[in-house]
């Protein structure tokens, strides 16, 4: 216990943060490119793409709580309780991610749909086996609650860099795709052939190469996490504590008001950002006429988000987490409204991408920083329970991924209804209008709903400090009780 009071060493925080790169990098790549990959490269119908994306996200959301409970039931080993999960899942995650971007040679649509559906569900399941214990590791780093917040800020900063790296890699892939598509459209003008006759072989190779690069980075980051972070013993663990059954644990979590309000606010906020950013590439290409500048705009957004994470960390220490989350989320609303009204003005678009980036950093940092406070509140009110940390984080991830699945599924289905056609050189006004609505009005409405739930979130700055004092006093009592 004396070691914990010294805080978390900087090297441990950095190594812990690096461990978040694989999940964030692959998630960003999937969010940026998978929809375009399936629609325009594999040339699959939008209804099938919608089904694959929604089912895989929904499946992933369901597996998270199950994995969380299995992790909580794991026994302590010489290398820790969570580390074995990270170690074993890494190679299988790498393989399944590469398979997700491999186009089978079969020309049968049902077989292709089945291939990508199975590959997506397999990757998401294995990624849960990595990500849930990784997120839970935040509570096993040692130190005080402020140290955990600092470790979360480090994680979010590094994850923003990971998103930036993923956008650069995927941007190069999209550039290859745009080149081949333009050649196909030029051929259409000259020979009156359909653009679907283009094989896009270079684009397929580019997607597969990027998957191999990310798999290699996945492996390197996992090594840094494994060798740089040593799990601390279960915090505040008393011999009198018991582990509730799975259904009882879920019921306790759902009935805990701070957790429920925080999760609902998080879900609606994530759904808003996923709805807008998930259609960012298509919006730039077909509604804003800035498809060639897509990578530049994405880089501006992500660089500003990376800069904003430490900025928001400083702000929340001064004015509190609840006020900070309101300020940060509010920046998103005028930004997407301006972009929707003047979509073709590149300087305006770039300026608004800076604001969107600052807002994205808020939804990345603040809800995850607020979650340990909810867990402290739960520990005080349910002092007889133990080993529920993974379930808290997995439930949070469940809601986030479910929101992402709903966003992608609804977006793709909307495009199907308005007549979006894969690989078409031009789209009608209905498609353009749908992309504008999906990028701005719908996300704004969802974000306002999320801010209502954040407003009703009951833990303010004063209560958070009181919880920290109660946890400190409780830990001292445990130390005294364990002395002979």
Beta strands, then each sheet from edge to edge (+ up, - down):
end
